[in-house]
Amino acid sequence: MAKQDYIQANRDWLAKKSQESGVKEIAKGIFYKVIKKGKNDGCHPNLSSVVTVHYTGWTINGKKFDSSRGGIAPAFRLRGLIEGWTIALQQMCIGDKWELYIPAERGYGRFSQPGIPGGSTLIFEVELLAFV
């Protein structure tokens, strides 16, 4: 598939996914679906927070490119992550588990990463376990 066709297929997939029942938009074209609700205590991470999460990431063709499942949940400084994660995680409470749909522009853009072609919409299942 030509690069422009691949990019368009990803945009079309996200547009269709955004219309599904239970899928909501956060900001900047990022969508999510709640899998499990957490504490709902109004406490959210901010850009300076270090978040501990379990996650799995896929491309729209179902190819898994990364996962923390089966190991120790990693901790990340929120401001060092892709924009899609920084925006979404600031809306989550501890215990929330969401499926995120991140347009390429809020992920890795036109740049390829191992297992992720440039222009890819990213799908992540993210569970926020803790933050400080």
GULUMBA-751057 format. One line per field, with one value per atom (N, C-alpha, C): atom name; residue in one letter; chain; x, y, z. Coordinates in nm, 2 decimals. Layout:
<martis>
at = CA|...
aa = A|...
ch = A|...
east = X|...
north = Y|...
up = Z|...
</martis>
This chain:
<martis>
at = N|CA|C|N|CA|C|N|CA|C|N|CA|C|N|CA|C|N|CA|C|N|CA|C|N|CA|C|N|CA|C|N|CA|C|N|CA|C|N|CA|C|N|CA|C|N|CA|C|N|CA|C|N|CA|C|N|CA|C|N|CA|C|N|CA|C|N|CA|C|N|CA|C|N|CA|C|N|CA|C|N|CA|C|N|CA|C|N|CA|C|N|CA|C|N|CA|C|N|CA|C|N|CA|C|N|CA|C|N|CA|C|N|CA|C|N|CA|C|N|CA|C|N|CA|C|N|CA|C|N|CA|C|N|CA|C|N|CA|C|N|CA|C|N|CA|C|N|CA|C|N|CA|C|N|CA|C|N|CA|C|N|CA|C|N|CA|C|N|CA|C|N|CA|C|N|CA|C|N|CA|C|N|CA|C|N|CA|C|N|CA|C|N|CA|C|N|CA|C|N|CA|C|N|CA|C|N|CA|C|N|CA|C|N|CA|C|N|CA|C|N|CA|C|N|CA|C|N|CA|C|N|CA|C|N|CA|C|N|CA|C|N|CA|C|N|CA|C|N|CA|C|N|CA|C|N|CA|C|N|CA|C|N|CA|C|N|CA|C|N|CA|C|N|CA|C|N|CA|C|N|CA|C|N|CA|C|N|CA|C|N|CA|C|N|CA|C|N|CA|C|N|CA|C|N|CA|C|N|CA|C|N|CA|C|N|CA|C|N|CA|C|N|CA|C|N|CA|C|N|CA|C|N|CA|C|N|CA|C|N|CA|C|N|CA|C|N|CA|C|N|CA|C|N|CA|C|N|CA|C|N|CA|C|N|CA|C|N|CA|C|N|CA|C|N|CA|C|N|CA|C|N|CA|C|N|CA|C|N|CA|C|N|CA|C|N|CA|C|N|CA|C|N|CA|C|N|CA|C|N|CA|C|N|CA|C|N|CA|C|N|CA|C|N|CA|C|N|CA|C|N|CA|C|N|CA|C|N|CA|C|N|CA|C|N|CA|C|N|CA|C|N|CA|C|N|CA|C|N|CA|C
aa = M|M|M|A|A|A|K|K|K|Q|Q|Q|D|D|D|Y|Y|Y|I|I|I|Q|Q|Q|A|A|A|N|N|N|R|R|R|D|D|D|W|W|W|L|L|L|A|A|A|K|K|K|K|K|K|S|S|S|Q|Q|Q|E|E|E|S|S|S|G|G|G|V|V|V|K|K|K|E|E|E|I|I|I|A|A|A|K|K|K|G|G|G|I|I|I|F|F|F|Y|Y|Y|K|K|K|V|V|V|I|I|I|K|K|K|K|K|K|G|G|G|K|K|K|N|N|N|D|D|D|G|G|G|C|C|C|H|H|H|P|P|P|N|N|N|L|L|L|S|S|S|S|S|S|V|V|V|V|V|V|T|T|T|V|V|V|H|H|H|Y|Y|Y|T|T|T|G|G|G|W|W|W|T|T|T|I|I|I|N|N|N|G|G|G|K|K|K|K|K|K|F|F|F|D|D|D|S|S|S|S|S|S|R|R|R|G|G|G|G|G|G|I|I|I|A|A|A|P|P|P|A|A|A|F|F|F|R|R|R|L|L|L|R|R|R|G|G|G|L|L|L|I|I|I|E|E|E|G|G|G|W|W|W|T|T|T|I|I|I|A|A|A|L|L|L|Q|Q|Q|Q|Q|Q|M|M|M|C|C|C|I|I|I|G|G|G|D|D|D|K|K|K|W|W|W|E|E|E|L|L|L|Y|Y|Y|I|I|I|P|P|P|A|A|A|E|E|E|R|R|R|G|G|G|Y|Y|Y|G|G|G|R|R|R|F|F|F|S|S|S|Q|Q|Q|P|P|P|G|G|G|I|I|I|P|P|P|G|G|G|G|G|G|S|S|S|T|T|T|L|L|L|I|I|I|F|F|F|E|E|E|V|V|V|E|E|E|L|L|L|L|L|L|A|A|A|F|F|F|V|V|V
ch = A|A|A|A|A|A|A|A|A|A|A|A|A|A|A|A|A|A|A|A|A|A|A|A|A|A|A|A|A|A|A|A|A|A|A|A|A|A|A|A|A|A|A|A|A|A|A|A|A|A|A|A|A|A|A|A|A|A|A|A|A|A|A|A|A|A|A|A|A|A|A|A|A|A|A|A|A|A|A|A|A|A|A|A|A|A|A|A|A|A|A|A|A|A|A|A|A|A|A|A|A|A|A|A|A|A|A|A|A|A|A|A|A|A|A|A|A|A|A|A|A|A|A|A|A|A|A|A|A|A|A|A|A|A|A|A|A|A|A|A|A|A|A|A|A|A|A|A|A|A|A|A|A|A|A|A|A|A|A|A|A|A|A|A|A|A|A|A|A|A|A|A|A|A|A|A|A|A|A|A|A|A|A|A|A|A|A|A|A|A|A|A|A|A|A|A|A|A|A|A|A|A|A|A|A|A|A|A|A|A|A|A|A|A|A|A|A|A|A|A|A|A|A|A|A|A|A|A|A|A|A|A|A|A|A|A|A|A|A|A|A|A|A|A|A|A|A|A|A|A|A|A|A|A|A|A|A|A|A|A|A|A|A|A|A|A|A|A|A|A|A|A|A|A|A|A|A|A|A|A|A|A|A|A|A|A|A|A|A|A|A|A|A|A|A|A|A|A|A|A|A|A|A|A|A|A|A|A|A|A|A|A|A|A|A|A|A|A|A|A|A|A|A|A|A|A|A|A|A|A|A|A|A|A|A|A|A|A|A|A|A|A|A|A|A|A|A|A|A|A|A|A|A|A|A|A|A|A|A|A|A|A|A|A|A|A|A|A|A|A|A|A|A|A|A|A|A|A|A|A|A|A|A|A|A|A|A|A|A|A|A|A|A|A|A|A
east = 0.09|0.00|0.09|0.06|0.13|0.12|0.22|0.22|0.10|0.06|-0.06|-0.19|-0.20|-0.31|-0.32|-0.20|-0.19|-0.24|-0.19|-0.23|-0.38|-0.44|-0.58|-0.66|-0.61|-0.68|-0.69|-0.58|-0.58|-0.67|-0.68|-0.77|-0.92|-0.95|-1.08|-1.12|-1.02|-1.05|-1.09|-1.01|-1.04|-1.17|-1.21|-1.34|-1.45|-1.44|-1.54|-1.55|-1.43|-1.43|-1.49|-1.47|-1.53|-1.68|-1.74|-1.89|-1.95|-1.86|-1.91|-1.97|-2.07|-2.13|-2.02|-2.03|-1.94|-1.80|-1.78|-1.65|-1.67|-1.58|-1.59|-1.46|-1.47|-1.35|-1.31|-1.17|-1.11|-1.08|-0.98|-0.93|-0.84|-0.82|-0.73|-0.74|-0.86|-0.89|-0.86|-0.84|-0.81|-0.94|-0.96|-1.09|-1.06|-1.16|-1.14|-1.27|-1.26|-1.37|-1.34|-1.42|-1.40|-1.42|-1.32|-1.33|-1.36|-1.30|-1.32|-1.31|-1.40|-1.39|-1.32|-1.23|-1.15|-1.22|-1.13|-1.17|-1.27|-1.26|-1.35|-1.35|-1.23|-1.21|-1.17|-1.17|-1.13|-0.98|-0.90|-0.75|-0.70|-0.62|-0.57|-0.42|-0.34|-0.20|-0.19|-0.08|-0.05|0.08|0.13|0.25|0.37|0.38|0.49|0.48|0.37|0.35|0.43|0.47|0.52|0.41|0.37|0.25|0.30|0.23|0.25|0.13|0.16|0.05|0.08|-0.02|-0.01|-0.07|-0.02|-0.07|-0.03|-0.11|-0.08|-0.12|-0.03|-0.05|-0.06|-0.16|-0.18|-0.19|-0.16|-0.20|-0.34|-0.40|-0.54|-0.56|-0.45|-0.46|-0.46|-0.45|-0.45|-0.31|-0.21|-0.07|-0.03|0.00|0.05|0.20|0.23|0.37|0.44|0.36|0.42|0.32|0.37|0.28|0.37|0.31|0.37|0.31|0.20|0.13|0.22|0.21|0.30|0.43|0.45|0.57|0.53|0.63|0.61|0.56|0.46|0.41|0.51|0.54|0.64|0.59|0.69|0.66|0.72|0.65|0.69|0.66|0.75|0.72|0.62|0.51|0.40|0.45|0.52|0.56|0.65|0.71|0.80|0.73|0.60|0.53|0.47|0.42|0.35|0.23|0.20|0.10|-0.04|-0.07|-0.20|-0.21|-0.10|-0.10|-0.10|-0.03|-0.03|-0.16|-0.23|-0.37|-0.46|-0.46|-0.56|-0.53|-0.41|-0.38|-0.42|-0.41|-0.45|-0.60|-0.68|-0.82|-0.86|-0.76|-0.79|-0.77|-0.84|-0.82|-0.76|-0.70|-0.64|-0.74|-0.70|-0.80|-0.87|-0.87|-0.94|-0.86|-0.93|-0.88|-0.95|-0.88|-0.94|-0.88|-0.95|-0.90|-0.89|-0.76|-0.74|-0.72|-0.77|-0.75|-0.68|-0.56|-0.47|-0.44|-0.47|-0.44|-0.28|-0.23|-0.09|-0.03|-0.10|-0.04|-0.02|-0.09|-0.07|0.01|0.06|0.14|0.28|0.32|0.46|0.46|0.34|0.33|0.38|0.45|0.49|0.62|0.67|0.79|0.76|0.83|0.81|0.89|0.83|0.90|0.90|0.98|0.98|0.84|0.79|0.66|0.55|0.58|0.48|0.51|0.44|0.47|0.43|0.50|0.47|0.33|0.25|0.12|0.01|0.06|-0.03|-0.12|-0.24|-0.33|-0.29|-0.28|-0.24|-0.36|-0.37|-0.47|-0.40|-0.44|-0.38|-0.48|-0.46|-0.54|-0.45|-0.49|-0.41|-0.49|-0.42|-0.48|-0.38|-0.44|-0.36|-0.36|-0.25|-0.23|-0.20|-0.11|-0.07|-0.01|0.01|0.08|0.13|0.24|0.30|0.34
north = -0.12|0.00|0.12|0.22|0.34|0.42|0.50|0.57|0.66|0.74|0.82|0.74|0.63|0.54|0.48|0.45|0.40|0.51|0.63|0.74|0.76|0.76|0.78|0.67|0.55|0.43|0.45|0.50|0.52|0.63|0.74|0.85|0.80|0.72|0.67|0.57|0.49|0.40|0.47|0.58|0.66|0.73|0.78|0.85|0.75|0.63|0.53|0.49|0.47|0.43|0.53|0.66|0.77|0.77|0.71|0.70|0.58|0.49|0.38|0.42|0.34|0.36|0.35|0.45|0.45|0.51|0.55|0.62|0.77|0.83|0.98|1.05|1.17|1.25|1.33|1.33|1.41|1.55|1.55|1.68|1.64|1.73|1.72|1.59|1.54|1.42|1.29|1.30|1.17|1.12|0.99|0.93|0.82|0.79|0.68|0.61|0.49|0.41|0.36|0.38|0.33|0.18|0.11|-0.03|-0.06|0.02|0.00|0.13|0.17|0.29|0.27|0.37|0.36|0.44|0.51|0.58|0.69|0.76|0.88|0.97|1.00|1.09|1.23|1.26|1.39|1.42|1.32|1.34|1.28|1.37|1.33|1.37|1.29|1.33|1.46|1.53|1.65|1.62|1.72|1.70|1.66|1.71|1.68|1.54|1.48|1.35|1.24|1.14|1.02|0.92|0.86|0.76|0.62|0.53|0.39|0.33|0.26|0.21|0.07|0.00|-0.12|-0.08|-0.13|-0.09|-0.20|-0.19|-0.27|-0.18|-0.18|-0.10|-0.18|-0.13|-0.20|-0.09|-0.14|-0.06|-0.10|-0.03|-0.06|-0.19|-0.26|-0.39|-0.50|-0.46|-0.55|-0.60|-0.55|-0.59|-0.52|-0.61|-0.56|-0.52|-0.39|-0.35|-0.33|-0.33|-0.31|-0.35|-0.40|-0.43|-0.44|-0.39|-0.41|-0.53|-0.58|-0.70|-0.81|-0.88|-1.00|-0.96|-0.84|-0.79|-0.68|-0.62|-0.51|-0.39|-0.32|-0.20|-0.09|-0.03|0.07|0.21|0.29|0.43|0.52|0.62|0.72|0.86|0.96|1.10|1.14|1.19|1.21|1.30|1.41|1.50|1.44|1.33|1.26|1.17|1.16|1.06|1.13|1.05|1.10|1.19|1.29|1.38|1.31|1.21|1.14|1.09|1.03|0.98|1.10|1.20|1.31|1.37|1.39|1.44|1.35|1.22|1.12|1.10|1.07|1.04|1.15|1.27|1.38|1.39|1.30|1.29|1.17|1.08|0.96|0.96|0.88|0.86|0.72|0.70|0.57|0.46|0.36|0.24|0.25|0.37|0.38|0.29|0.22|0.15|0.19|0.25|0.30|0.24|0.24|0.21|0.34|0.38|0.51|0.49|0.59|0.59|0.72|0.71|0.83|0.85|0.97|0.99|1.01|0.98|0.98|1.11|1.22|1.36|1.37|1.29|1.30|1.18|1.10|0.99|1.01|0.93|0.94|1.02|1.07|1.14|1.06|1.12|1.06|0.97|0.97|0.89|0.75|0.66|0.52|0.49|0.39|0.34|0.19|0.12|-0.03|-0.09|-0.15|-0.21|-0.12|0.01|0.11|0.20|0.18|0.26|0.41|0.50|0.64|0.66|0.75|0.78|0.69|0.61|0.52|0.58|0.55|0.57|0.46|0.50|0.41|0.38|0.25|0.20|0.15|0.20|0.16|0.12|0.01|-0.01|0.03|0.13|0.19|0.18|0.13|0.13|0.21|0.31|0.40|0.33|0.29|0.22|0.32|0.42|0.51|0.63|0.74|0.86|0.93|1.00|1.09|1.22
up = 0.00|0.00|0.00|-0.08|-0.09|0.04|0.07|0.20|0.22|0.12|0.13|0.15|0.08|0.10|0.24|0.30|0.43|0.53|0.51|0.60|0.59|0.47|0.46|0.52|0.50|0.56|0.72|0.78|0.92|0.96|0.88|0.91|0.90|0.80|0.78|0.89|0.94|1.05|1.17|1.20|1.32|1.31|1.19|1.18|1.20|1.15|1.17|1.32|1.38|1.52|1.61|1.58|1.66|1.66|1.57|1.56|1.64|1.69|1.76|1.90|1.94|2.07|2.19|2.28|2.39|2.37|2.24|2.21|2.23|2.30|2.33|2.29|2.26|2.22|2.34|2.36|2.47|2.41|2.33|2.26|2.15|2.06|1.95|1.87|1.85|1.77|1.84|1.97|2.05|2.11|2.09|2.13|2.23|2.31|2.41|2.44|2.49|2.54|2.68|2.77|2.91|2.91|2.96|2.98|3.13|3.22|3.36|3.43|3.52|3.59|3.72|3.75|3.87|3.99|4.06|4.18|4.16|4.05|4.02|4.13|4.19|4.31|4.27|4.14|4.09|4.09|4.13|4.13|4.00|3.93|3.80|3.79|3.72|3.70|3.62|3.64|3.56|3.48|3.40|3.32|3.40|3.53|3.61|3.68|3.67|3.74|3.68|3.76|3.72|3.73|3.62|3.62|3.61|3.67|3.66|3.59|3.48|3.40|3.35|3.32|3.23|3.10|2.99|2.86|2.76|2.65|2.53|2.41|2.31|2.19|2.06|1.98|1.85|1.74|1.62|1.50|1.46|1.36|1.32|1.26|1.21|1.16|1.26|1.39|1.50|1.54|1.48|1.51|1.64|1.74|1.87|1.86|1.90|1.89|2.02|2.13|2.26|2.37|2.48|2.60|2.72|2.83|2.96|3.04|2.98|3.05|3.06|3.17|3.19|3.26|3.29|3.36|3.46|3.51|3.61|3.54|3.59|3.53|3.53|3.42|3.41|3.46|3.50|3.54|3.44|3.41|3.31|3.36|3.33|3.35|3.24|3.28|3.18|3.07|3.10|3.00|2.89|2.92|2.82|2.72|2.73|2.65|2.53|2.44|2.32|2.36|2.28|2.31|2.34|2.27|2.29|2.43|2.48|2.62|2.72|2.70|2.80|2.81|2.70|2.71|2.78|2.74|2.79|2.94|2.98|3.12|3.22|3.17|3.26|3.29|3.22|3.24|3.32|3.34|3.41|3.56|3.63|3.78|3.80|3.91|3.94|3.93|3.86|3.84|3.71|3.64|3.51|3.41|3.33|3.22|3.09|3.00|2.88|2.75|2.65|2.52|2.45|2.41|2.34|2.19|2.12|1.97|1.94|1.91|1.89|1.75|1.69|1.55|1.54|1.42|1.40|1.45|1.42|1.46|1.61|1.69|1.84|1.89|1.79|1.83|1.78|1.67|1.62|1.48|1.44|1.32|1.20|1.11|0.99|1.00|1.13|1.15|1.20|1.14|1.17|1.30|1.38|1.50|1.48|1.56|1.55|1.55|1.45|1.44|1.41|1.39|1.37|1.25|1.14|1.02|1.04|0.98|0.99|0.94|1.01|0.97|1.04|1.14|1.20|1.31|1.31|1.42|1.53|1.65|1.76|1.85|1.88|1.97|2.10|2.21|2.33|2.44|2.51|2.63|2.74|2.82|2.92|3.05|3.16|3.29|3.38|3.44|3.53|3.67|3.72|3.84|3.96|3.93|4.03|3.97|4.04|4.00|4.12|4.10|4.21|4.15
</martis>
